[in-house]
Amino acid sequence: MSNSIGKKLVVTSFGESHGKCIGVVVDGFPAGYKIDLDNIQKEMDRRRPGQSNITTSRKEEDKVEVISGLLNGVSTGAPICMLVWNKDVDSSKYDELRWTPRPGHADYTAEIRFGGYQDYRGGGRFSGRNTAGLVMAGSLAKELLKELDIEVLAYTSKIGDVEAPEITFDEIRDFTESNVVRCPHKDTAEITLNLLEKIRDEGDSIGGQVRAIALNVPPGIGNPVFGNLEGELSKMFYSIPAVKAVEFGAGVGHAEMRGSESNDEFLLEKGKIITKSNNCGGIQGGITNGMPITCIITFKATPSISKPQQTVNIEGMMPCTVEIKGRHDPCIVPRAVPVVESAMALVLADYLLEAGHIKQFKEADK
């Protein structure tokens, strides 16, 4: 099992949904950076459960504890270990489901892969709860990106068949956090909220999309072939539970475009090379071209629903019906927005360290 990712900035995730804690170790973080713990907590508060009536009612404070790697609030160059404690845990419902794998979940595949020894409570290692570690690590990566004026933005762009129109960068910055749906377009957010309340009342769930953008990434970041930036970003995005598709730029729309439409023509603007369009999403040949990196991450519907579903009792090898009880999100997309941002920030910080844009220690201000 691989619980680590990254080359220069290595992130190791640990913990289970109903275990004692969820945590992360970030190794390779440069020394000399003052870490704002309040910012880390703010990022965690965006992700935590129990935020509204369209999220799980599980109540977790998710108060971040830093175990190592900081001295007087400054990074030392040693591995930074952070964790949050699991407190509002109710495993009783999962004992009832031990031998009846839930449709859409990893229960069956985990049973086969680990021979029945896996922590099955709340999805264990496969739970979205583990994204808490990703957000803690991502908040550190964002601190590094700030030094280069690189900004990572994300928002809910689509839930079900309700899709936001084109949104400006300023609108994303100013209005994404103005509603529980995390959609910066007010009318779309209101329609989506009504849809989610309806889905929740029906005991069902629904999927959606998060659009992510990285601004001011310099050209020349990435590698061809197996080390390409799109591949590494996709790998990180797919570590987020329920992600089923990743697109860059025009994405699947390229299938309907001619070369004369999809090619991004080069222009000069104030002595800087830019592209007329951005169908490639800021990455060509696996390497950044200086334009905004744009991508769409598609999430499937939350698999935990209260409607009766067919399954198999794997202990007695008999068909049966399962009704999932407990506390679940009707749609995980709004809470996934800060997770997607963190995933993107981590990969970019890793590549920028590799390319030498971020040094191994911060030089003292003169």
C-alpha positions as semicolon CSV with decimal commas, in nm:
position;residue;x (nm);y (nm);z (nm)
1;M;0,000;0,000;0,000
2;S;0,135;0,342;-0,093
3;N;0,059;0,614;0,157
4;S;0,326;0,859;0,036
5;I;0,346;1,084;-0,269
6;G;0,588;1,345;-0,400
7;K;0,956;1,371;-0,495
8;K;1,110;1,670;-0,320
9;L;0,807;1,743;-0,104
10;V;0,702;1,401;0,023
11;V;0,359;1,370;0,182
12;T;0,273;1,065;0,395
13;S;-0,086;1,016;0,507
14;F;-0,193;0,813;0,810
15;G;-0,506;0,735;1,011
16;E;-0,854;0,591;0,958
17;S;-1,203;0,737;0,968
18;H;-1,290;0,582;1,305
19;G;-0,937;0,544;1,439
20;K;-0,782;0,773;1,698
21;C;-0,666;1,041;1,457
22;I;-0,604;1,153;1,100
23;G;-0,261;1,291;1,022
24;V;0,008;1,371;0,773
25;V;0,387;1,397;0,760
26;V;0,538;1,648;0,517
27;D;0,905;1,575;0,453
28;G;1,127;1,805;0,249
29;F;0,955;2,128;0,350
30;P;1,217;2,406;0,332
31;A;1,356;2,559;0,648
32;G;1,304;2,917;0,760
33;Y;0,939;2,966;0,669
34;K;0,710;3,120;0,928
35;I;0,398;2,905;0,937
36;D;0,068;3,072;1,018
37;L;-0,119;2,806;1,215
38;D;-0,435;3,015;1,196
39;N;-0,429;2,980;0,816
40;I;-0,394;2,604;0,845
41;Q;-0,691;2,596;1,079
42;K;-0,898;2,814;0,845
43;E;-0,832;2,569;0,561
44;M;-0,934;2,279;0,784
45;D;-1,251;2,459;0,889
46;R;-1,349;2,482;0,522
47;R;-1,324;2,104;0,490
48;R;-1,457;1,981;0,823
49;P;-1,793;1,801;0,855
50;G;-2,106;1,949;1,010
51;Q;-2,084;2,284;0,829
52;S;-2,444;2,302;0,711
53;N;-2,763;2,104;0,653
54;I;-2,622;1,969;0,325
55;T;-2,320;1,804;0,486
56;T;-2,281;1,510;0,719
57;S;-2,395;1,585;1,074
58;R;-2,076;1,431;1,216
59;K;-1,927;1,700;1,441
60;E;-1,549;1,717;1,445
61;E;-1,360;2,019;1,574
62;D;-1,058;1,921;1,362
63;K;-0,825;2,130;1,574
64;V;-0,484;2,094;1,415
65;E;-0,194;1,982;1,633
66;V;0,163;2,021;1,505
67;I;0,380;1,745;1,647
68;S;0,716;1,821;1,486
69;G;0,906;2,030;1,233
70;L;0,841;2,379;1,372
71;L;1,041;2,582;1,621
72;N;0,889;2,909;1,739
73;G;0,646;2,885;1,451
74;V;0,921;2,855;1,188
75;S;0,997;2,546;0,976
76;T;1,322;2,374;1,075
77;G;1,367;2,155;0,766
78;A;1,269;1,845;0,964
79;P;0,954;1,647;0,877
80;I;0,643;1,837;0,976
81;C;0,386;1,611;1,140
82;M;0,030;1,735;1,190
83;L;-0,287;1,562;1,306
84;V;-0,647;1,604;1,415
85;W;-0,823;1,375;1,662
86;N;-1,136;1,179;1,577
87;K;-1,387;1,250;1,852
88;D;-1,744;1,218;1,719
89;V;-1,719;0,851;1,625
90;D;-2,013;0,608;1,608
91;S;-1,904;0,270;1,471
92;S;-2,218;0,077;1,565
93;K;-2,377;0,107;1,220
94;Y;-2,065;-0,036;1,057
95;D;-2,064;-0,346;1,277
96;E;-2,405;-0,425;1,126
97;L;-2,260;-0,387;0,775
98;R;-1,944;-0,589;0,834
99;W;-2,034;-0,871;0,594
100;T;-2,252;-0,680;0,349
101;P;-2,033;-0,460;0,126
102;R;-2,198;-0,128;0,050
103;P;-2,258;-0,060;-0,322
104;G;-2,030;0,214;-0,451
105;H;-1,786;0,181;-0,160
106;A;-1,449;0,008;-0,136
107;D;-1,576;-0,248;0,117
108;Y;-1,556;-0,546;-0,117
109;T;-1,227;-0,460;-0,283
110;A;-1,068;-0,384;0,056
111;E;-1,190;-0,721;0,187
112;I;-1,021;-0,900;-0,102
113;R;-0,704;-0,689;-0,096
114;F;-0,639;-0,713;0,280
115;G;-0,795;-1,047;0,363
116;G;-1,052;-0,908;0,604
117;Y;-0,800;-0,734;0,832
118;Q;-0,881;-0,381;0,710
119;D;-1,047;-0,127;0,938
120;Y;-1,401;-0,138;0,798
121;R;-1,546;0,127;1,031
122;G;-1,661;0,431;0,838
123;G;-1,464;0,319;0,536
124;G;-1,141;0,314;0,735
125;R;-0,846;0,405;0,518
126;F;-1,073;0,460;0,216
127;S;-1,285;0,728;0,383
128;G;-1,306;1,088;0,270
129;R;-1,211;1,167;0,629
130;N;-0,852;1,106;0,525
131;T;-0,858;1,419;0,309
132;A;-0,808;1,613;0,633
133;G;-0,441;1,522;0,606
134;L;-0,429;1,638;0,247
135;V;-0,567;1,979;0,347
136;M;-0,317;2,017;0,631
137;A;-0,031;1,941;0,394
138;G;-0,179;2,157;0,119
139;S;-0,201;2,457;0,350
140;L;0,176;2,434;0,395
141;A;0,226;2,412;0,019
142;K;0,019;2,726;-0,027
143;E;0,261;2,910;0,202
144;L;0,544;2,822;-0,036
145;L;0,345;2,924;-0,344
146;K;0,270;3,265;-0,193
147;E;0,642;3,342;-0,206
148;L;0,619;3,319;-0,586
149;D;0,280;3,497;-0,608
150;I;0,122;3,173;-0,728
151;E;-0,246;3,143;-0,642
152;V;-0,462;2,831;-0,643
153;L;-0,839;2,876;-0,676
154;A;-1,123;2,625;-0,688
155;Y;-1,501;2,631;-0,676
156;T;-1,810;2,419;-0,732
157;S;-1,881;2,450;-1,102
158;K;-2,150;2,185;-1,148
159;I;-2,378;1,963;-0,939
160;G;-2,612;1,731;-1,122
161;D;-2,730;1,916;-1,431
162;V;-2,693;2,261;-1,269
163;E;-2,381;2,429;-1,403
164;A;-2,239;2,773;-1,333
165;P;-2,170;3,007;-1,626
166;E;-1,821;3,140;-1,695
167;I;-1,675;3,293;-1,378
168;T;-1,399;3,555;-1,349
169;F;-1,100;3,507;-1,121
170;D;-1,214;3,798;-0,905
171;E;-1,558;3,644;-0,864
172;I;-1,400;3,315;-0,756
173;R;-1,189;3,496;-0,497
174;D;-1,470;3,714;-0,365
175;F;-1,777;3,491;-0,369
176;T;-1,684;3,120;-0,349
177;E;-1,706;3,119;0,031
178;S;-2,025;3,329;0,036
179;N;-2,252;3,021;0,034
180;V;-2,247;2,662;0,156
181;V;-2,242;2,525;-0,199
182;R;-1,912;2,708;-0,268
183;C;-2,032;2,832;-0,604
184;P;-1,939;3,197;-0,673
185;H;-2,240;3,248;-0,901
186;K;-2,530;3,346;-0,672
187;D;-2,821;3,226;-0,886
188;T;-2,654;2,892;-0,958
189;A;-2,574;2,848;-0,589
190;E;-2,939;2,901;-0,490
191;I;-3,069;2,652;-0,748
192;T;-2,805;2,400;-0,645
193;L;-2,887;2,436;-0,276
194;N;-3,254;2,363;-0,345
195;L;-3,153;2,059;-0,548
196;L;-2,929;1,926;-0,269
197;E;-3,199;1,969;-0,007
198;K;-3,439;1,776;-0,229
199;I;-3,183;1,500;-0,289
200;R;-3,112;1,478;0,085
201;D;-3,481;1,451;0,173
202;E;-3,518;1,168;-0,079
203;G;-3,239;0,975;0,092
204;D;-3,027;0,992;-0,221
205;S;-2,707;1,164;-0,334
206;I;-2,564;1,328;-0,645
207;G;-2,229;1,397;-0,811
208;G;-2,071;1,711;-0,949
209;Q;-1,757;1,894;-1,053
210;V;-1,493;2,121;-0,905
211;R;-1,305;2,359;-1,133
212;A;-0,949;2,438;-1,023
213;I;-0,714;2,710;-1,149
214;A;-0,351;2,796;-1,073
215;L;-0,238;3,149;-1,158
216;N;0,112;3,286;-1,216
217;V;0,285;2,950;-1,249
218;P;0,605;3,018;-1,446
219;P;0,664;2,846;-1,780
220;G;0,895;2,546;-1,795
221;I;0,767;2,356;-1,490
222;G;0,723;1,983;-1,546
223;N;0,874;1,704;-1,751
224;P;0,791;1,507;-2,064
225;V;0,666;1,149;-2,075
226;F;0,629;0,985;-1,731
227;G;0,707;1,294;-1,525
228;N;0,454;1,518;-1,697
229;L;0,270;1,768;-1,482
230;E;-0,078;1,666;-1,598
231;G;-0,006;1,308;-1,496
232;E;0,117;1,403;-1,150
233;L;-0,171;1,641;-1,090
234;S;-0,415;1,371;-1,200
235;K;-0,248;1,118;-0,972
236;M;-0,292;1,351;-0,676
237;F;-0,652;1,433;-0,769
238;Y;-0,734;1,064;-0,795
239;S;-0,611;1,017;-0,438
240;I;-0,925;1,205;-0,333
241;P;-1,205;0,953;-0,275
242;A;-1,490;0,961;-0,532
243;V;-1,290;1,135;-0,808
244;K;-1,376;0,962;-1,136
245;A;-1,253;1,200;-1,405
246;V;-0,991;1,474;-1,451
247;E;-0,978;1,713;-1,748
248;F;-0,737;1,990;-1,841
249;G;-0,829;2,296;-2,047
250;A;-1,101;2,206;-2,295
251;G;-1,085;1,847;-2,170
252;V;-1,326;1,608;-2,341
253;G;-1,435;1,899;-2,558
254;H;-1,122;1,838;-2,766
255;A;-1,298;1,537;-2,918
256;E;-1,529;1,772;-3,112
257;M;-1,268;2,034;-3,205
258;R;-1,056;2,066;-3,517
259;G;-0,689;2,152;-3,486
260;S;-0,764;2,501;-3,609
261;E;-0,998;2,538;-3,313
262;S;-0,805;2,360;-3,037
263;N;-0,456;2,493;-3,110
264;D;-0,356;2,779;-2,880
265;E;-0,191;3,042;-3,098
266;F;0,103;3,234;-2,951
267;L;0,098;3,612;-2,906
268;L;0,326;3,878;-2,763
269;E;0,183;4,096;-2,487
270;K;0,410;4,358;-2,326
271;G;0,714;4,151;-2,416
272;K;0,568;3,833;-2,272
273;I;0,465;3,524;-2,469
274;I;0,104;3,423;-2,408
275;T;-0,153;3,216;-2,594
276;K;-0,464;3,352;-2,761
277;S;-0,679;3,076;-2,612
278;N;-0,611;2,826;-2,335
279;N;-0,753;2,499;-2,459
280;C;-0,448;2,312;-2,334
281;G;-0,512;2,434;-1,979
282;G;-0,170;2,592;-1,933
283;I;0,025;2,269;-1,992
284;Q;0,184;2,155;-2,317
285;G;0,399;1,842;-2,344
286;G;0,364;1,794;-1,971
287;I;0,526;2,133;-1,905
288;T;0,370;2,468;-1,807
289;N;0,355;2,743;-2,069
290;G;0,287;3,031;-1,828
291;M;-0,088;3,050;-1,887
292;P;-0,334;2,965;-1,607
293;I;-0,350;2,594;-1,531
294;T;-0,717;2,500;-1,556
295;C;-0,877;2,166;-1,481
296;I;-1,211;2,008;-1,397
297;I;-1,237;1,730;-1,141
298;T;-1,551;1,516;-1,152
299;F;-1,684;1,346;-0,838
300;K;-1,931;1,062;-0,834
301;A;-2,235;1,072;-0,607
302;T;-2,179;0,992;-0,240
303;P;-2,224;0,612;-0,232
304;S;-2,386;0,613;0,113
305;I;-2,760;0,650;0,056
306;S;-3,057;0,537;0,264
307;K;-3,242;0,376;-0,027
308;P;-3,249;-0,009;-0,027
309;Q;-2,976;-0,159;-0,246
310;Q;-2,881;-0,509;-0,348
311;T;-2,562;-0,663;-0,216
312;V;-2,421;-0,998;-0,103
313;N;-2,353;-1,129;0,246
314;I;-1,993;-1,236;0,186
315;E;-1,979;-1,446;0,502
316;G;-2,275;-1,666;0,405
317;M;-2,248;-1,599;0,028
318;M;-2,616;-1,512;0,008
319;P;-2,784;-1,223;-0,178
320;C;-2,942;-0,962;0,046
321;T;-3,055;-0,602;0,068
322;V;-2,875;-0,324;0,253
323;E;-3,003;0,010;0,381
324;I;-2,723;0,240;0,490
325;K;-2,780;0,434;0,809
326;G;-2,559;0,702;0,955
327;R;-2,441;1,052;0,868
328;H;-2,350;1,133;0,510
329;D;-2,326;1,421;0,264
330;P;-2,588;1,429;-0,014
331;C;-2,303;1,566;-0,229
332;I;-1,938;1,583;-0,135
333;V;-1,844;1,845;-0,394
334;P;-1,877;2,159;-0,174
335;R;-1,649;2,012;0,093
336;A;-1,410;1,886;-0,174
337;V;-1,326;2,237;-0,296
338;P;-1,048;2,302;-0,037
339;V;-0,925;1,945;-0,085
340;V;-0,880;2,000;-0,460
341;E;-0,696;2,327;-0,392
342;S;-0,462;2,147;-0,153
343;A;-0,395;1,864;-0,396
344;M;-0,304;2,111;-0,670
345;A;-0,086;2,322;-0,441
346;L;0,112;2,019;-0,323
347;V;0,202;1,903;-0,673
348;L;0,299;2,252;-0,787
349;A;0,515;2,309;-0,478
350;D;0,687;1,974;-0,534
351;Y;0,770;2,057;-0,897
352;L;0,882;2,410;-0,813
353;L;1,120;2,270;-0,550
354;E;1,255;2,026;-0,807
355;A;1,307;2,308;-1,057
356;G;1,488;2,526;-0,802
357;H;1,225;2,802;-0,794
358;I;1,185;2,730;-0,422
359;K;1,509;2,698;-0,225
360;Q;1,581;2,446;0,051
361;F;1,584;2,724;0,308
362;K;1,454;3,077;0,311
363;E;1,723;3,341;0,301
364;A;1,705;3,598;0,577
365;D;1,544;3,927;0,482
366;K;1,804;4,199;0,439
